[in-house]
Amino acid sequence: MQGNESRLKVQLAMNADDVQRSQRLRHQVFVLEMGAQAQVDENGCEHDDYDPFCHHLLVIDQDSDEVIASTRILTDSQARAAGGFYSANEFDLGMIDRLPGRVMEIGRTCVHPDHRNGATIGMLWQGLARFMDIHRIGHLFGCASIPMQDGGIGARKIMEELRGKFMAPEDQRVAPRTPLPRFDGASTSESTMRMPPLLKAYMRLGAQICGEPCWDPEFDCADIFILLDVERLQSRYHRHFVQRQAPIQHEARPSAIQAA
């Protein structure tokens, strides 16, 4: 690896302290930066009931030992123990049961504001791709969030861009439990909001969107459900993300907190 990537590493959380480092970054991004109404403990950690069942994937700046990006992984087996997938709170996920092979959900993906660049996101995807390869995951899914501070103008404009080119077939659609609130304001053409880097990365990797977004009032965002069939992951990305990645620990103890 060259340049910025040379000082970055990606790994699964190995203990409770690692998980808290991820949760503190989530607090910084989602609560302090975006204004989310989320659960925060006395240590400044944003958390919820799904965390103990998840693997937490961290990107670490080795120069400062700082967690600069993270996401959490909820596999199909752990979702059964957790009582379901997080996304089921926002969407009807009936189609997930019809997908062949193993599935996993990613969520709470965040990147430190000083490190929102291709190198950081690339390292995060190296870890995800390696995890999917080891555990023979057939499909990855989750929610990509678009801020709603502008009343939803940008979210609607971005959806206009996505519908024509990236919409999944009918049998892979999900229905939002809470559609975006009705909007009677300015035209979406007046929005200057750009597609968030993480959502853009999903699309470049071959992901599809599976229907209209759900409104998440607690996080004040529009959540777009995305689905990635590993077979759609272009071969050049597979070589880049999987073959270059160092071994990542097996699915034995999610976050070193609870057995799989």
N, C-alpha and C positions, 0 to 999 in steps of 0.2 A: 504494500500500500504506500501511496505517496501523499505528500502535502498534509492537509488537515486529518485525513484518515489515519495517518501513521501514529497519532497519539490517542486514537479512540479504540475502545474495545466494547464488545457486546457480550453479555452474559445473563443467565438467569439469576434471580435473587437466591442466595444461599441460606439466608437466615432472616429472622424478624427485623434486624437492623437494616438489612438491604431493602426489605419491603417498605419500611418507614421512610427510607431515602426517596423511594419512588413516590410515596404518598405525600411527602413534603413538596416535591416538585409539582404534583397534581394540585396541591393547595395553592402554590404560587401561580400556576397557569389558570386553573379553572375558577378559583375563588377570588384571588387578589386581582388577577388581570382581567378575567371575563365576568366577574361578579356572580358566579354561580352560588345558589343557595344549597350548599352541600353539607354533609356531616364532617365536622372538623374536631379532632380531639385536642387535649391539652398540650400535645407535642407539635401542634401545627400540621397534622397529617389529615388529608382528605381521605375518607374511607367509606366503605359500605359492607353489606352482609355477604357480598360475593368474593371479597378479597381473600378470605382464608381458603377458598377452593381453587384459586387461580395460581398459575405460574406468572411471575412478574419479570419481564424482560427489560434489562437496563442497558443503556449506552453510557459509558463512563469515559470522561476525559482523564487520561492517565497522568497528565501533568498536574492536575489539581485534585484528582480523585473525586471529582464532582459528577453526580448523575445528571446528565444533560438531556436525556430523553428516556421515555419508558412507555411500555404498553403492558397490558395484562392479557393472559391467554387462559380461556376456559375451554377445556376439551370436552368432547361429548360425554366421556365417562365421569368427569368431575361435575358436569352440569346436572347429571342425574342425582349426584349427591347433594348439589346445591339447591335442588328443586326446580331447575330449569335454567335457561340462558337469560342473561340480563336483557337482551334485545326483546324478549317476549313481553316485557313490560310496556314496550312501545309499539310492537308490531305483532300481527298474527303470523306466527312462524310455521304454519301447517306444512308448507312446502319443504322445510328442512328435513322432515322425516322421509321424504321421497328421494333425497339425494343419495347416490351410491357412495359407499365407503365411509371413512371417518370424517368428522367435521370438527372445527374449532372456531370459537368466537374470540375476537380481539376487541378491547375496549379501553377507555381512559387513556388513549394515546395522547401524549403531550411532549413538546420539545421546548427547552428553555429558550426564551426570546433571543438570547445572544448566539444561539446555535441553530437557527432555522435555515439550514442550507442542505444541499444535496449530499454532502458527506455524512452528516448526522442521520438523515433519513435513510440513506443507503446502508449504514451500519445496522439500523433498526431492522431493515428488511433482510439483511444477511442473517440475523438471528432468527427471524420468523421463518425464512425459507429453510434454514437448517433444521429447525424444530419440526416443520412440516415433513421434511424429508426423513428424519429419524423415526417419527411416529406414524408415517404413512398416512398423512392427512390428505383427503381428497378435495375438500372444500374449506376455504376460510371465509368467514363473514363477520360483519360488525357494522357499526354506525360511523359515518363520517359527518362531522358537525360543521355547520355554517352559522356564524354569529347572527343574532337577530336584533342587534342594537339599532339598526336602521329601520326597524319595523318589518323586516322581511323582504325588503326590495332586492337586496343582493342575492338572497337565497332563491327567490323566484327567477332572477336573471340567470343564475348558475344552473337551475333546473331546466330552463329553456335550452341551454347549451347541451345538457346531458341527455335529454329525452331522445333526440333523434339518433344519436350515435351509440349510446352506451346502455340503452334499456334492455333488460333481460327478457327472454320469451315469457309468454303468459303463464306457463306452468311453473315459473320460478319467481312469480310476483308475491309480494307481501302487502298487507293493508295496514296503514298507520292507525293506531288506536285513537290518536288525537291529531287530526290534520292541522295544517297551518291555519291560524286565524284568518278570517276574511280580511282582505286588504283593499282599501278604497283610495289609497294615496296616489303618489306620483307614479309614472310609468317606470317599469323595470329598466327601461333603456337609459334612465337617468342615473342608475347606480354605477359607482366606480369600483365596487368590490370585485376583487379577483378570486378565482377559484383557489381555495386553501391548498397549500403545498402537499399536505397529506392526501387530500382527495385527488389531486392531480397525479400523485404517485400511484394511487390505486388504479386509476384509469390507464396509465402507461403500462402497468403490469398486466393488463388484460381483464381487470374487474368490470363487473356490470352493476348498474343500479337496478333495484328490484321493485320500483314503484315510487309513489309520491312520498315526500318526507313527513316525518312526525314532528310535532312541536313539543319540545322539552322545556316547559316553563321554568323548572328549577335551574337549568343551565342556560336559559334564555338563548336557545339555539334551535335550528332546524336540523334534525338528524336524518341523513339519507342512508338507507340500508344498502350495503354493497355486498356482493358475492364474488369470490374468486375461485374458479375451477382451476386446480393446480395444473391440469392438462393444458389450460389456456395460457399458462405462464410461458412466455416466449422463451425459446431455448437459450437465447443469448443472456436473458436475465437469469435463467436457471444456472448457467455456467458461472455467471458473475456472482450470484448470491450464495449458491450452495457449494460449489467446488472450491471457492476461495476461503470459505469460513472454517475456522478452527472448530473442533468438536465441542458440542454443547451438551450439558448433562441430560440424562434420560429422564423420562417422566416417572419418577419414583416418589418424590415427596413435594407436592406443589408448595413453592415458597418456603420449604423446610418447616411448614406449619402443620399440614394435615396430609395424611397418606392418600395416595390415589386410589 
